[in-house]
Each structure stands twice: as structure tokens, then as C-alpha cells.
């Protein structure tokens, strides 16, 4: 599955992007490519609507964190709205323990995130 990115018109220094599909090692570069010119404009906030995002890997999380860091440098914010339960679970895990501190490789981190998201989708989320 691929990643679809829909952009709303810039309004009052705020940009909204709706992501659909998978944000992973095969698609994160497209998000980075589309974010680069936006982040360079000095926008105040970036709203990422994840209502139709089905999956996120560590590469996708890294892209969002990179945008967050770029905006924070000039007082801006990244806001995530409508995350699916499996995506919210990934954000909860990453906030609690940064991935680079618990997994020796990206492949292992992605395998863990994949298994965790499958558990949430199957209704077997005991963590």
C-alpha cells in the first residue's frame, strides 16, 4: 500500500495535511519531500490528520519528529489529529521510551511496531 498526502490551503500560518495508507520505509521520503518547503516557510503549526493512516513504522515516526523539531526551532508546533488506535499505540510507546533506546536496529523496531499494531487491530492489546 502507498501513502497519499492531501494538503489544505495554508491559512494564517497553519498548514493541514491528511495522510492515508502507510507511512513506512517505502513512503516516508515522500512525506519528507512535501514537508521540506512547508517547514522552510516558517509556518506556525502543522496539523497532521491521520484518520486514514493505517500503519506507521519508525521511519514515519522519525519524519513526524523531524517536522516537530523544525517547527519548534521557531516556536511552531506539530499537532496530530484522528489517529487510528494502532497509530496512537505507536505514539504512546515512542513517548514513553524513545525507540532508539530500546531497539538495536531499525528493522527490530519496525518488527515490534508491526506486531504491536496488528495486536491492536485484532483487539488483543494488553500492554
N, C-alpha and C positions, 0 to 999 in steps of 0.2 A: 504494500500500500504506500502511497505517496503522501506528501504534505501539500495542503492547499492553504494559501495565505490570502486573506481578503483584507484590504485596507480601507478604512473610512477616511473621509477628508479630514485633514488637520483642522482642529478648531481650538482657538485660544491657547495654543501651545500644548494641546493634548492630542495624542495620536492613539487610535484604536486599531488593533489587528486581531482578526479572528483566525484561529488556526484549526485545521481539520485534518484528520488522518493520523500519521505517525511522525513524531519528532524524534529522530534517531540518528545513527551514524551515517545513514544514507541521505538524510534530508536536512540536517542541521545547518549545512553550509548555505542552503537557500535562504533560511531564516536570517542567518548572519549577513548574507549579501543584501537582503532587503532592509535590515535594520541599520546597516552602516551609514547610509546617507541621512536617515532619520536622526540617529544619535549625534551626527555631526551638526545638525541644525540647532541644537540647544533646546529641544522640546522639554517641557516641564514634566510631562507624565506620559507613560506608555501603558495603555490598557491592553492586556492580552486576554482575549475571550477564548477560553479553552472548552467551550460547551461541546464541540465536535472533535476534540483531540482524543484519540483512542489509546495512545501509547506514548510514553516518553522514556528515552534512555538517558544515560549520564551525559551524552553529547548534547542532548536537548536541554537538560538542566544547566549545563555549562553555558549554553547560548543565552539562556534567560539570566543567569548570574552575571554574565559579561555585560549584558544590557543594563542590568541593575547597577553595576559598578560604574559604567559610563555615565549614567544619569545622575547617580549620587555625587559624582565629581563636581557637578554644578547645581546641586540642590534638587535634582529631579527624582522621580520615583517610577518604579515599575509596579503595576497593580495587576494581579491575576484574578479573573472572574470566571465563574461557572466551571470549575474543574470537575471532571468526572471523578467518581470515588477512587479509582485506581491511580489517577494522576495526583489527587490530593494526598494519597498514601505516600507516594514518592516524595512529595514536598515535605510531608511530616517527617519522614525518615531523614532527608537531607538536612532539615533544620535541626533535628536532634543530634545527629552525628554527621559531620561533613564526610562525603563519600571517600575523599582522598585519604582519610584517616583510618578507614576500616577495610578497604579493599586494595590489595597489592597491584591489581591491573584493572584497566577499563573493562576488559572482557568479563572479569569476575563480577564487577559492579553491575554491568548490564545483565548478566545472567541472574543475579539476585533481584534486580528491579523487574525483570521479565517474570520471574517466578512469583514475586510479590503481587504484581498487577494481575496475574492470572488468578491468584487466590482471591483477591478482592472481587474480581468479576464472577468467580464461582461461588461467592458467598461464604468463603471459608477464611475469613480474616480474623484470626485470633490474636494478632500482635497488637 
